[in-house]
Amino acid sequence: MAHLSPIDYATASAEIRAEHDRELALRGRMTNMKRILLNSPAAHRIYAEWFTLRDHLKPTLDDRAIWLFSKAISETMRAEIPVTFFRRALIDSDLDPETIVPTADEALLIGFGKAVGADANAVPDEIWTALKARYDETLLVNLTAFAGIMVATCVFTNAVKVDIDPELEGYRKRSPSPLVGEGGSAR
């Protein structure tokens, strides 16, 4: 159960209801994380800048690359809700998150995402060299800022223990079943 409560639209202030309605009009859905963030419309707007930065990446990076990058950050930070969100995006695009073979560019982005998610102070120089050889500085600023919002999203969902949205349940990564050996005991 989440540590913080989602807004109650019926009793929310006019400012919160307006931000809620704006979000629904823009994106057509309201997640548990957004319902909690809406307790502070300013915080909600800051986190929603993820979409603005994603749009700045899109002329160069396609959805799949952005999803794999975001999923790498989320997995590294052990943030189940974002991981599941990107698993859903991949699965709904007829891609299997467990067997996808990344392109060279996607592999570079995945490596960058894992490095940022693990320790932003320790992104290897080789990754930066490869990124600079492939992308211009504007894209790299947007990509790094986007990664920062992904990290913040992971921190928020983990720290608050946001409840997973019901529509994500079927996309969760399931742990493999333990192997059962002779005598019925798990190995």
Contacts in CASP RR format, 6 or more apart in sequence:
PFRMAT RR
TARGET T0000
AUTHOR 0000-0000-0000
METHOD contacts of the structure
MODEL  1
MAHLSPIDYATASAEIRAEHDRELALRGRMTNMKRILLNSPAAHRIYAEW
FTLRDHLKPTLDDRAIWLFSKAISETMRAEIPVTFFRRALIDSDLDPETI
VPTADEALLIGFGKAVGADANAVPDEIWTALKARYDETLLVNLTAFAGIM
VATCVFTNAVKVDIDPELEGYRKRSPSPLVGEGGSAR
1 161 0 8 1.000
1 163 0 8 1.000
2 32 0 8 1.000
2 36 0 8 1.000
2 160 0 8 1.000
2 161 0 8 1.000
2 162 0 8 1.000
2 163 0 8 1.000
3 159 0 8 1.000
3 160 0 8 1.000
3 161 0 8 1.000
4 36 0 8 1.000
4 39 0 8 1.000
4 160 0 8 1.000
5 36 0 8 1.000
5 39 0 8 1.000
6 32 0 8 1.000
6 35 0 8 1.000
6 36 0 8 1.000
6 38 0 8 1.000
7 16 0 8 1.000
7 20 0 8 1.000
7 35 0 8 1.000
7 36 0 8 1.000
7 38 0 8 1.000
7 39 0 8 1.000
9 17 0 8 1.000
9 20 0 8 1.000
12 20 0 8 1.000
12 38 0 8 1.000
15 41 0 8 1.000
16 38 0 8 1.000
16 39 0 8 1.000
16 41 0 8 1.000
18 41 0 8 1.000
19 38 0 8 1.000
19 41 0 8 1.000
19 44 0 8 1.000
19 45 0 8 1.000
20 30 0 8 1.000
20 38 0 8 1.000
23 30 0 8 1.000
23 34 0 8 1.000
23 38 0 8 1.000
23 44 0 8 1.000
23 48 0 8 1.000
24 30 0 8 1.000
26 51 0 8 1.000
27 51 0 8 1.000
31 165 0 8 1.000
32 81 0 8 1.000
32 162 0 8 1.000
32 163 0 8 1.000
32 164 0 8 1.000
32 165 0 8 1.000
33 47 0 8 1.000
33 81 0 8 1.000
33 153 0 8 1.000
33 156 0 8 1.000
33 157 0 8 1.000
33 160 0 8 1.000
33 162 0 8 1.000
34 44 0 8 1.000
36 160 0 8 1.000
36 162 0 8 1.000
37 43 0 8 1.000
37 44 0 8 1.000
37 47 0 8 1.000
37 156 0 8 1.000
38 44 0 8 1.000
47 149 0 8 1.000
47 152 0 8 1.000
47 153 0 8 1.000
47 156 0 8 1.000
49 149 0 8 1.000
50 146 0 8 1.000
50 149 0 8 1.000
50 150 0 8 1.000
50 153 0 8 1.000
53 142 0 8 1.000
53 145 0 8 1.000
53 146 0 8 1.000
53 149 0 8 1.000
54 66 0 8 1.000
54 146 0 8 1.000
56 139 0 8 1.000
56 142 0 8 1.000
57 66 0 8 1.000
57 139 0 8 1.000
57 142 0 8 1.000
57 143 0 8 1.000
57 146 0 8 1.000
58 66 0 8 1.000
60 135 0 8 1.000
60 139 0 8 1.000
61 69 0 8 1.000
61 109 0 8 1.000
61 139 0 8 1.000
61 143 0 8 1.000
63 89 0 8 1.000
63 93 0 8 1.000
64 90 0 8 1.000
64 93 0 8 1.000
64 95 0 8 1.000
64 106 0 8 1.000
65 103 0 8 1.000
65 105 0 8 1.000
65 106 0 8 1.000
65 109 0 8 1.000
67 86 0 8 1.000
67 89 0 8 1.000
67 90 0 8 1.000
68 86 0 8 1.000
68 90 0 8 1.000
68 100 0 8 1.000
68 102 0 8 1.000
68 106 0 8 1.000
68 109 0 8 1.000
68 110 0 8 1.000
69 106 0 8 1.000
69 109 0 8 1.000
69 110 0 8 1.000
69 112 0 8 1.000
69 113 0 8 1.000
69 143 0 8 1.000
69 147 0 8 1.000
70 82 0 8 1.000
70 86 0 8 1.000
70 150 0 8 1.000
71 82 0 8 1.000
71 83 0 8 1.000
71 86 0 8 1.000
71 87 0 8 1.000
71 90 0 8 1.000
71 97 0 8 1.000
72 109 0 8 1.000
72 110 0 8 1.000
72 111 0 8 1.000
72 113 0 8 1.000
72 114 0 8 1.000
72 117 0 8 1.000
73 82 0 8 1.000
73 113 0 8 1.000
73 114 0 8 1.000
73 116 0 8 1.000
73 117 0 8 1.000
73 147 0 8 1.000
73 150 0 8 1.000
73 151 0 8 1.000
73 154 0 8 1.000
74 82 0 8 1.000
74 83 0 8 1.000
74 85 0 8 1.000
74 86 0 8 1.000
74 150 0 8 1.000
74 153 0 8 1.000
74 154 0 8 1.000
75 83 0 8 1.000
75 114 0 8 1.000
76 113 0 8 1.000
76 114 0 8 1.000
76 116 0 8 1.000
76 117 0 8 1.000
76 118 0 8 1.000
77 117 0 8 1.000
77 151 0 8 1.000
77 154 0 8 1.000
77 155 0 8 1.000
77 158 0 8 1.000
78 158 0 8 1.000
79 153 0 8 1.000
79 154 0 8 1.000
79 157 0 8 1.000
79 158 0 8 1.000
80 157 0 8 1.000
80 164 0 8 1.000
80 172 0 8 1.000
81 157 0 8 1.000
81 162 0 8 1.000
81 164 0 8 1.000
81 165 0 8 1.000
81 168 0 8 1.000
82 150 0 8 1.000
82 153 0 8 1.000
82 154 0 8 1.000
82 157 0 8 1.000
83 173 0 8 1.000
84 164 0 8 1.000
84 168 0 8 1.000
84 171 0 8 1.000
84 172 0 8 1.000
84 173 0 8 1.000
85 168 0 8 1.000
86 97 0 8 1.000
87 97 0 8 1.000
87 171 0 8 1.000
87 172 0 8 1.000
87 173 0 8 1.000
88 167 0 8 1.000
88 168 0 8 1.000
88 171 0 8 1.000
90 96 0 8 1.000
90 97 0 8 1.000
90 100 0 8 1.000
91 97 0 8 1.000
91 171 0 8 1.000
97 173 0 8 1.000
102 110 0 8 1.000
105 134 0 8 1.000
108 127 0 8 1.000
108 130 0 8 1.000
108 131 0 8 1.000
108 134 0 8 1.000
109 143 0 8 1.000
111 127 0 8 1.000
112 123 0 8 1.000
112 127 0 8 1.000
112 131 0 8 1.000
112 143 0 8 1.000
112 147 0 8 1.000
113 147 0 8 1.000
115 122 0 8 1.000
115 123 0 8 1.000
115 124 0 8 1.000
115 127 0 8 1.000
116 123 0 8 1.000
116 144 0 8 1.000
116 147 0 8 1.000
116 148 0 8 1.000
116 151 0 8 1.000
117 147 0 8 1.000
117 151 0 8 1.000
117 154 0 8 1.000
120 151 0 8 1.000
131 140 0 8 1.000
131 143 0 8 1.000
132 140 0 8 1.000
135 143 0 8 1.000
156 162 0 8 1.000
164 172 0 8 1.000
178 186 0 8 1.000
178 187 0 8 1.000
179 186 0 8 1.000
179 187 0 8 1.000
180 186 0 8 1.000
180 187 0 8 1.000
181 187 0 8 1.000
END
